[in-house]
């Protein structure tokens, strides 16, 4: 699968250094919204998170989001979740061009989200593991 380096506009927005911001970055890339706007919106959305004993920290655009919070945010902007794997089923879809639909996607992998646009990965690194990385599901804009 082709890969293109893309920080989603993070550097242009004035951010420096490293961050676990794959949720913010991939949403910015896939939706075409500015990194700063997505960053602010995600942090506002995280403030509404319910506390949970299993969660050590509240979600944040800089340090990552809990999957449930990410799903709620994506739904709020009109994107739908398409699961590709069920518990105990094993991997059915991999991060490969021929196994994902065309269009703009935010793809959930193990401990990572990445943007895929028409079969091309847009991220700060290539997370495909040479086409062997399992896809848990993806978000796509509603048609």
Secondary structure, DSSP 4 states (H G I P E B T S, - for coil): -EEEE--TTTTTTT--S----HHHHHHHHHH---HHHHHHHHHHHHTTPPP-TT-SS--BTTTB--HHHHHHHHHHTTEEEEE---TTT----BS-GGGS-SSEEEEEETTEEEEEETTEEEESS--STTTTPBP-EEEEE--
